[in-house]
C-alpha cells in the first residue's frame, strides 16, 4: 500500500516529535460534609501532580496545579501560575472562571466535581498520579478544614496512582471544624466519557 507524501510526512512528524493524543480521562471527586454546604463559604478541591510521597496540594495553596471552587452555589475552575503571599492566600493571580462540571447534592451535604486529566499534564504528558486535597474556608477565607488532621496538615492530601487505580475512597476526621465546613469523606475516581 502506498502512502501519499502528505500523510507520510504527518505520520513521521507525529512519531518524531513524540506528540501524543490528548488524554480522554477525567478525574471525578465527590466530597461529603458533616453538615450542609454554606452559601457564603469557600469549598476548594485542589489538584496536584507532583512526584514524591510527601509532596502534594497543601491547605495553604502550595502545590496546587488546578482547583475547582464552590462558592455561592456556583463552581469555578482555576489554574495556577503562583499564589499570593499571606495574608491573601486563596486570592490567586488569575481569577477562576465559571465551570459547569460540578454539582451540589440534593441534601446539600456534599458536592462532586470533575476535571479533564489533560489539565494536570506534566510536560505535555498525562501524570502518573493525581493528588487531591479538599479545603474549606469561611466567608473571610480563613481555612477551617482540609484532608488529614485539619487545616494545618501539609500531607493530608489523597493520591491516586493512575497506572494501578481507578477508584479510591477517603475519610476524614469528624468534628475538627464547624459542621458546614467539616469534610468527613468522599471518593476519587477516573472515568472516560
C-alpha positions, -999 to +999 in steps of 0.1 A: +000+000+000+014+034-010+010+063+014+006+097+000+035+120+007+015+144+029+001+115+050+036+101+053+051+134+064+023+139+090+029+104+104+066+110+105+062+143+123+040+128+150+064+099+155+095+121+156+081+148+179+066+123+203+032+141+201+005+121+219-032+122+216-049+142+244-057+120+274-095+114+274-098+106+311-115+127+337-108+129+374-140+128+395-140+139+431-171+135+454-170+151+488-192+147+519-196+171+548-208+166+583-233+195+579-246+213+548-228+235+523-229+271+534-236+295+505-211+321+518-183+295+524-154+287+501-150+250+492-119+241+472-110+208+456-073+212+448-054+191+423-016+184+422+006+163+401+039+164+420+062+134+422+072+123+456+054+108+485+052+139+507+045+165+480+010+175+470-016+202+473-014+217+508-042+236+526-024+270+522-024+268+483+011+255+479+014+227+453-019+234+436-019+229+398-056+234+393-086+238+416-124+238+415-141+263+438-176+261+451-189+295+464-225+308+465-237+276+448-216+282+417-185+264+406-153+280+393-122+264+377-088+279+382-053+270+372-023+284+390+007+304+380+016+312+416-001+321+449-003+354+466+017+356+498-001+357+532-024+372+544-041+370+510-040+332+505-066+319+480-066+352+461-048+338+431-031+358+404-056+345+378-093+346+388-112+313+383-137+310+355-173+298+358-172+260+355-202+238+346-188+204+357-198+204+394-230+196+413-241+200+449-261+170+463-298+174+469-294+173+507-265+199+504-242+176+525-217+173+497-207+180+461-190+165+431-166+179+406-147+166+376-118+179+355-100+166+324-068+148+332-052+169+305-052+200+328-028+181+351-003+172+323+034+172+331+055+184+302+026+175+278+021+140+292-005+126+315+006+125+351+013+091+367-006+101+397-031+127+408-031+142+443-062+159+457-069+179+488-103+193+499-101+227+517-129+246+533-128+282+543-152+306+560-165+338+543-133+356+554-113+329+537-099+315+569-091+278+563-113+257+586-107+222+574-086+201+550-080+164+545-058+148+571-055+163+606-072+196+597-062+230+583-025+227+593-018+192+578+006+196+549+004+160+539-033+152+543-039+150+505-052+118+488-032+102+460-045+081+431-019+061+411-033+063+375-013+033+364-029+010+390-061+026+404-093+040+391-111+045+424-102+054+459-125+062+489-112+085+516-124+095+551-116+125+573-119+131+610-153+143+621-156+173+645-124+191+635-143+221+620-179+236+622-203+211+606-209+231+574-172+231+568-162+197+582-151+173+555-159+137+565-150+117+534-155+112+497-143+094+466-117+099+439-122+081+406-112+082+369-137+079+341-136+081+303-166+099+288 
